[in-house]
Amino acid sequence: MTEPLISLEQLLQKFSDNRSWDKQYRLIIQLGKKLPVLDESEKTEANQVKGCESIAWCVVEQHAAVFHFKMDSDTRVVKGLMMILLIIFQDKTGQQIKDVDIDSLFEKLGLLSHLSPSRANGLLAIVERIKAAESNHGNH
């Protein structure tokens, strides 16, 4: 059984308590260690996220009206960023996903200003996949 995710408020608090990029970077690595392991059978090309410099996978499942995401990457930092996305988007309805102001959240976390352009693009590519899942599945 995977441990419950911390709340978005707790995440924002942790980042605001650790203002320096060094501390935030360590926080991202720690979060990555909590990312649930993705089964090897789900590491397929169809689940691979294009636009990431590192190899990254995102599996989208829908149970009733709620979306569940499983993710993995070959790098620790990307795993940490994925964990942040899970905290933001996991087990939300399509409407809740649509309502997330991800740019504002990333700004509050101070993420994009410290990530390399390719890593930021990869992070945004995963967000695109999550938002696309809502619109692709939301019509059923």
FENMOJO-V705204 format. One record per backbone hydrogen bond with DSSP energy under -1.0 kcal/mol. CO is the residue of the C=O (numbers start at 1). NH is the residue of the N-H. If there is no record, write none. Layout:
CO;NH  CO;NH
//
This chain:
7;11  8;12  9;13  10;14  11;15  12;16  13;17  14;18  20;24  21;25  22;26  23;27  24;28  25;29  26;30  27;31  28;32  29;33  31;34  32;35  39;42  40;43  42;44  47;58  55;74  56;49  57;72  59;70  61;68  63;66  66;63  67;91  68;61  70;59  72;57  75;79  76;80  77;81  78;82  79;83  80;84  81;85  82;86  83;87  84;88  85;89  86;90  89;92  92;67  93;97  94;98  95;99  97;100  100;102  101;105  102;106  103;107  104;108  105;109  106;110  106;111  111;114  111;115  116;120  117;121  118;122  119;123  120;124  121;125  122;126  123;127  124;128  125;129  126;130  127;131  128;132  129;133  130;134  131;135  132;136  133;137  134;138  137;140
//
